[in-house]
Amino acid sequence: MVPVGPYRMPRGGRDGVMRRSPGGVLSRLVHVRGEAVIVRAWPRSASVRIRAEASSPETAATAVQRMRFALGTDHDLRPFQRAFRRDRLLGPIMRRTPWLRPFRRPEPFEALAWAVSEQLIDGGRAVDIQRALVARHGQRSSCGTLRDVPCAQAISRLSPAEVERCGMSPKRAITLVRAAREVASGRADLSTHEPAWRRLRTIAGIGPWTVECLAYHGQGRDDQIPAGDLSYIKLVGRLAVLGRRATEDEVREFFAAYAPFAALAGTYLVHGAHSFRRP
């Protein structure tokens, strides 16, 4: 397939789930209705080839579609770029990196689970927790080289203590298990977006930032910026010349000017933050 607009293949994820070979082939294990499917993607000329190994064409097509979402090959940035190509902050970044796309997950629950694991800790520690969850509870491919992120059903069957043994704090382990049970039961249907967000927000430990990470990275909502992210709090404090870190409300106010692409604008501005001169 030919990606929409300028495109570059992403790197493999830090959690080790998506692997990149020396030849540039990305490999990922996904599950479609309980069936393990290995999906591989690689660049070829101006296109991206994606192939799935599955028992039926229908299952393979579903797995390929999920990988296309995760890789951003169908993500049309043209409306966003047309709207803000003359913006004093975004314009230069767009011209330098028109291929920039957000990192996304083939399953929305992955984005939710990883957001819970990343709450209020540094990135390195979060990666350790994620790798432990995958190693202990993720399903392995038949070839033994790939593992999938544990699904909502798998985590819903765990006790909080089992999640704790992967390095997560007791409170966040409880939050993750409760969230998984809401999703696995269908009470929080992640395909419905806003209704699911409202349901998840009733769980202690799930706030706006966690839901916005789910929305942006797992559901494709370019309007939902994770405003509580430290990178945005620092960036807005600098760009708005506040002389301090911004509050979450100030981050939202700053990015309101980029509606309905607030999250995309955030990704571009964080990527290009090194080029901004200090006031």
Beta strands, then each sheet from edge to edge (+ up, - down):
strand 1: 19-20
strand 2: 26-32
strand 3: 35-44
strand 4: 47-53
sheet 1: 1+ 2- 3+ 4-
end
